[in-house]
Amino acid sequence: MAKILEGPAMKLFNKWGIPVPNYVVIMDPERLLQLGEANKWLRDSKLVVKAHEAIGGRFKLGLVKIDLNLEEAYEAAKEMLGRQIGTAEIRQVIVAEMLEHDAEYYVSIAGNRDGAELLLSNKGGIDIEDNWDTVKRLQIPLDVTPTIEDLTKIASSAGFEGEVAERVAKIASRLILCFDNEDAQSIEINPLVIRNSDMRFAALDAVMNVDWDARFRHADWDFKPVSEIGRPFTEAEQQIMEIDARIKGSVKFVEVPGGEIALLTAGGGASVFYSDAVVARGGTIANYAEYSGDPSDWAVEALTETICQLPNIKHIIVGGAIANFTDVKATFSGIINGFRASKANGYLEGVKIWVRRGGPNENQGLAAIKKLADEGFDIHVYDRTMPMTDIVDLALKA
């Protein structure tokens, strides 16, 4: 699953007939003034400026400014850009036409194992969580498209009346089309409004998650996904994502700045187990990573090299449980090649490596990686008889 930001999501809404305000996405305040010269709506309309990042609760964080003219929007953009919110730096803002409205509504759809579920409420906006009891749900089975009558009925049960219920049903129908045709996994409109100027609906905000592995079907996807941890993906993270999309099995990687213990861990829960073990014992992790499902050795090699290049690391934990079908010898071949390439490129100076693993061909794999000690690696290797997290204790005491 990959989250996309509001601007790209609104572009897809437009494609499927879901009305949105006029908007622009900028990274430089000066660009807004340039666009203002070419776009009459920027000069003549009241504007909204919002941080264009994967940050929840933007309004409550002061990252949404409303009722601005172009000069005020310029100042708001200049104030927001570069601001640090937790781990996220605001690199983009979205400037949109402000639409006067009297009420705010909520519409969303999310996939589940039985198909998808549509949610509607006539009490949307920033306090939707406080009004969650007003949300009405429609389960949509696989290979079933709800009729306008079905959607009007659920809209009526959510508190929409008469013609408005029918119009909400049409918006919901278009949202379902967008969901199905864009390989979406979830879409949220909050708020959906009726603008006072012409009584037409408009989606003022959009949150959308798509199946990133399906992008080969979408030539018009000119956007990149964003991380779920509130910042853009790093170049290294994107490279591992590209590899992950091409292989059987899986390789995952997330950077955690400032940590001293790098993790090169197997899946099946071991990656989370080792991450928790390091933190619980007072250590700091430099990344989250895992390889699972018997991935290709070259993919594991690339993951290993990426991890070895993390700054300021003192230890690397090569940990895992006892694998069922992941070939330890094959994956360790990739790890060994990655370590050798990294050392040749000047990495791993003063870094201790701690290994614990079991599974198919473990004896050959462990014997091969243990031989790295003869090449000058500071490496400590243990088999399945070592309790999983004991290598964490050894690393933190070293």
C-alpha positions in Angstrom: 0.0 0.0 0.0 1.2 3.5 -0.8 -0.2 6.8 0.3 -0.4 9.6 -2.2 -0.8 13.3 -1.3 -3.8 15.5 -1.7 -2.7 17.1 -4.9 -2.3 13.9 -6.9 -5.5 12.5 -5.3 -7.5 15.5 -6.4 -6.1 15.1 -9.9 -7.5 11.5 -9.9 -10.8 12.9 -8.5 -11.1 15.2 -11.5 -10.4 12.3 -13.8 -13.4 10.4 -12.4 -15.8 13.4 -12.2 -15.5 14.2 -8.5 -15.4 18.1 -8.3 -12.5 19.7 -6.5 -11.5 23.4 -6.0 -8.9 25.1 -8.2 -5.5 24.4 -6.7 -1.8 24.5 -7.2 1.1 22.7 -5.4 4.3 24.7 -4.8 7.7 24.3 -3.3 8.7 27.9 -3.5 6.6 30.9 -2.4 7.9 32.9 -5.4 6.3 30.4 -7.7 2.9 31.2 -6.2 3.3 34.9 -7.2 4.3 33.7 -10.7 1.2 31.5 -11.0 -0.9 34.4 -9.7 0.0 36.4 -12.8 -1.3 33.6 -15.0 -4.3 32.4 -13.0 -7.2 34.8 -12.4 -8.7 32.7 -9.7 -5.5 33.1 -7.6 -5.9 36.9 -7.8 -9.6 37.1 -7.3 -10.6 34.3 -4.9 -10.1 33.9 -1.2 -7.5 31.2 -0.7 -6.6 28.3 1.6 -3.0 27.3 2.2 -2.2 23.8 3.5 0.9 21.8 4.2 1.1 19.3 1.4 2.7 16.5 3.5 1.5 13.2 5.1 0.6 14.9 8.4 -2.7 14.2 10.1 -4.6 16.9 11.9 -3.1 19.7 9.9 -5.8 22.2 10.9 -5.2 21.7 14.6 -1.4 22.0 14.1 -1.8 25.4 12.4 -0.9 24.0 9.0 -4.0 25.2 7.4 -4.6 28.9 6.8 -7.9 30.2 5.4 -9.5 33.3 4.0 -6.4 34.7 2.5 -5.7 36.9 -0.5 -2.7 36.2 -2.8 -0.2 38.2 -0.8 -1.4 36.7 2.5 -1.2 33.2 0.9 2.4 34.0 -0.2 3.3 34.9 3.4 1.6 31.8 4.8 3.4 29.6 2.3 6.8 31.2 3.2 6.1 30.6 6.9 5.1 26.9 6.4 7.8 25.8 4.0 10.8 24.4 5.8 8.9 24.1 9.1 9.7 20.9 11.0 6.8 18.9 12.5 8.1 15.9 14.3 10.2 13.9 11.8 8.5 15.7 8.8 9.8 18.8 7.1 7.2 20.7 5.1 8.6 20.8 1.5 5.4 21.6 -0.3 2.2 23.5 0.2 -1.1 23.3 -1.6 -2.9 26.5 -2.3 -6.6 26.1 -3.2 -9.6 28.2 -3.9 -11.6 28.8 -0.7 -15.2 27.6 -1.2 -17.8 29.1 1.1 -20.1 26.4 2.5 -22.6 25.9 5.3 -22.1 22.2 6.2 -19.3 19.6 5.9 -19.8 15.9 5.0 -17.7 12.8 5.1 -17.3 10.0 2.5 -14.8 7.2 2.4 -14.2 3.8 0.9 -11.8 1.1 1.9 -11.0 -2.4 0.7 -11.4 -5.4 2.9 -11.3 -9.2 2.5 -15.0 -9.3 1.3 -14.8 -6.4 -1.1 -15.0 -2.8 0.1 -16.9 -0.7 2.6 -18.4 2.7 1.9 -18.8 5.1 4.8 -21.0 8.2 4.8 -21.8 10.9 7.4 -23.5 14.3 7.3 -21.3 15.5 10.1 -17.8 15.6 8.5 -14.9 18.0 9.0 -12.1 18.1 11.6 -14.3 16.7 14.4 -15.4 13.6 12.5 -13.9 11.3 15.2 -16.2 13.0 17.7 -19.2 12.3 15.4 -18.3 8.7 14.4 -21.6 7.4 15.7 -23.2 9.3 12.7 -21.3 7.2 10.2 -23.4 4.8 8.1 -21.7 1.8 6.3 -22.4 -0.1 3.1 -20.5 -3.3 2.5 -19.8 -3.8 -1.2 -19.2 -7.4 -2.1 -16.5 -8.4 -4.7 -17.7 -8.0 -8.3 -20.7 -6.0 -7.2 -21.4 -2.4 -8.2 -24.0 -0.6 -6.0 -26.9 1.0 -7.9 -27.7 4.7 -7.4 -30.8 3.5 -5.5 -28.6 1.5 -3.1 -26.4 4.5 -2.6 -29.3 6.9 -2.1 -30.7 4.6 0.5 -27.4 4.6 2.6 -27.1 8.4 2.1 -30.6 8.9 3.4 -29.8 6.7 6.5 -26.8 8.9 7.1 -29.0 12.0 7.4 -29.0 13.4 3.9 -32.5 14.4 2.7 -34.3 14.5 -0.7 -32.3 15.7 -3.6 -29.1 16.1 -1.5 -29.2 12.3 -0.8 -29.4 11.6 -4.5 -26.5 13.9 -5.3 -24.4 12.4 -2.5 -25.2 9.0 -4.0 -23.8 10.2 -7.4 -20.6 11.4 -5.7 -20.3 8.0 -3.9 -20.8 6.2 -7.2 -18.0 8.2 -8.8 -15.8 7.5 -5.8 -16.4 3.8 -6.2 -15.4 4.1 -9.9 -12.2 5.9 -8.9 -11.5 3.3 -6.2 -12.0 0.3 -8.6 -10.2 1.8 -11.6 -7.2 3.4 -9.9 -6.3 0.3 -7.9 -7.0 2.1 -4.7 -7.0 0.5 -1.3 -8.7 3.4 0.5 -10.0 6.9 -0.3 -11.3 9.5 2.1 -13.0 12.8 1.3 -13.3 15.0 4.4 -14.9 17.4 4.0 -17.3 17.0 1.1 -19.2 20.3 0.8 -21.9 22.1 -1.2 -20.4 25.4 -2.2 -22.7 28.4 -1.6 -21.8 30.1 -4.9 -23.5 27.5 -7.2 -24.7 24.7 -4.8 -22.4 22.2 -6.5 -20.5 19.6 -4.5 -16.8 19.8 -4.1 -14.2 17.6 -2.3 -12.0 20.0 -0.2 -9.6 17.4 1.0 -8.4 13.9 -0.2 -6.6 11.0 1.5 -5.8 8.1 -0.8 -3.9 4.9 -0.7 -3.1 2.9 -3.8 -1.5 -0.5 -4.7 1.9 0.8 -5.8 2.7 -2.5 -7.4 -0.1 -1.9 -9.9 1.4 1.3 -11.3 2.4 -0.5 -14.5 -1.3 -0.2 -15.4 -1.4 3.5 -14.9 0.6 5.6 -17.4 -0.8 8.8 -16.0 0.5 8.2 -12.4 3.0 11.0 -12.5 3.3 11.1 -8.7 5.4 9.4 -6.0 4.0 7.8 -2.9 4.8 9.2 0.5 5.9 7.4 3.7 3.4 6.5 6.4 5.8 7.9 9.0 5.1 11.5 8.0 8.0 12.3 5.6 8.9 11.6 2.0 10.7 8.4 1.2 14.4 8.7 1.1 16.3 7.8 -2.0 17.6 4.6 -0.4 14.0 3.6 0.7 12.7 4.2 -2.9 15.5 2.0 -4.3 14.6 -0.9 -2.0 10.9 -0.4 -2.9 11.8 -0.7 -6.6 13.7 -3.9 -5.9 10.9 -5.3 -3.7 8.4 -4.8 -6.6 10.5 -6.9 -9.0 11.2 -10.0 -6.9 9.5 -13.0 -5.4 9.6 -12.7 -1.7 10.2 -9.3 -0.1 12.8 -6.8 1.1 11.8 -3.8 3.2 13.8 -0.8 4.5 13.0 2.3 6.5 15.6 4.7 7.8 15.5 5.9 11.4 18.0 8.9 11.7 20.4 9.0 14.6 20.4 5.3 15.6 23.6 3.3 16.3 22.2 -0.3 15.7 21.4 -1.3 12.2 19.0 -4.2 11.6 19.3 -6.7 8.8 16.6 -9.1 10.0 14.4 -11.8 8.6 10.6 -11.6 8.4 8.0 -13.7 10.1 7.8 -11.3 13.0 11.6 -11.4 13.7 12.1 -7.9 12.3 9.6 -6.4 14.7 10.9 -8.6 17.5 14.5 -7.4 17.1 13.4 -3.7 16.7 11.5 -3.9 20.0 14.3 -5.7 21.7 16.9 -3.0 20.9 14.6 -0.2 22.0 13.5 -2.0 25.2 17.1 -2.5 26.2 18.0 1.2 25.8 19.5 1.0 22.3 18.7 3.2 19.3 17.9 1.6 15.9 19.2 3.1 12.7 16.6 1.5 10.5 13.8 -1.0 10.2 14.5 -3.8 7.6 13.4 -7.3 6.7 13.8 -9.9 4.1 11.3 -12.7 3.8 9.7 -15.2 1.4 13.0 -16.6 0.1 14.0 -13.5 -1.9 16.7 -13.5 -4.5 20.3 -13.3 -3.2 21.0 -10.2 -5.3 18.0 -8.4 -3.7 19.4 -9.3 -0.2 22.8 -8.1 -1.3 21.3 -4.7 -2.3 19.5 -4.4 1.0 22.7 -5.3 2.9 24.7 -2.6 1.1 22.0 0.0 1.8 22.1 -0.9 5.5 25.9 -0.8 5.6 25.9 2.8 4.3 23.8 4.1 7.2 25.7 6.9 9.0 27.2 6.5 12.5 26.2 2.8 13.0 28.2 0.8 15.5 26.5 -2.6 15.2 24.6 -4.6 12.6 22.1 -7.2 13.9 21.7 -10.0 11.3 18.9 -11.8 13.1 16.1 -14.2 12.5 14.0 -17.0 13.8 14.2 -20.6 12.4 13.0 -20.2 8.8 10.5 -22.6 7.3 11.4 -22.2 3.6 13.8 -19.2 3.2 17.1 -20.7 2.2 19.7 -19.5 4.8 22.6 -20.4 2.6 21.2 -18.4 -0.4 20.2 -15.3 1.5 23.4 -15.3 3.5 25.2 -15.4 0.1 23.6 -12.1 -0.7 24.5 -10.7 2.8 28.1 -11.9 2.5 28.5 -10.3 -0.9 26.9 -7.1 0.4 29.3 -6.9 3.4 32.3 -7.5 1.1 31.2 -4.8 -1.3 30.5 -2.4 1.5 33.9 -3.0 3.1 35.6 -2.5 -0.2 33.9 0.9 -0.6 35.1 2.1 2.8 32.1 1.2 5.0 31.9 -1.0 8.2 35.0 0.5 9.8 34.6 -0.2 13.5 31.2 -1.8 13.0 30.5 -5.1 14.9 28.3 -7.7 13.2 26.1 -10.0 15.2 24.4 -13.0 13.5 21.7 -15.4 14.8 19.7 -17.6 12.3 18.3 -21.0 11.7 16.5 -22.7 8.9 17.1 -24.6 5.6 20.8 -25.0 4.9 21.7 -23.0 8.0 24.9 -24.9 8.7 26.4 -24.0 5.3 25.1 -20.4 5.5 26.4 -19.8 9.0 29.8 -21.4 8.2 30.1 -19.2 5.1 29.3 -16.0 7.0 31.6 -16.9 9.9 34.5 -17.0 7.5 34.2 -13.3 7.1 36.2 -13.0 10.3 39.2 -14.2 8.3 38.8 -11.2 6.0 39.0 -8.7 8.8 35.3 -8.4 9.7 34.4 -8.0 13.4 31.7 -10.7 13.2 30.1 -12.9 15.8 27.9 -15.9 14.6 25.4 -18.0 16.5 23.0 -20.8 15.5 19.5 -21.7 16.5 20.6 -22.7 20.0 21.2 -19.0 20.9 18.0 -17.3 22.2 16.9 -14.8 19.5 17.5 -11.6 21.4 20.7 -12.6 23.2 22.7 -11.1 20.3 21.1 -7.7 21.1 22.3 -8.0 24.7 25.8 -8.9 23.5 25.8 -5.9 21.1 24.7 -3.4 23.7 27.4 -4.7 26.2 30.2 -4.7 23.6 
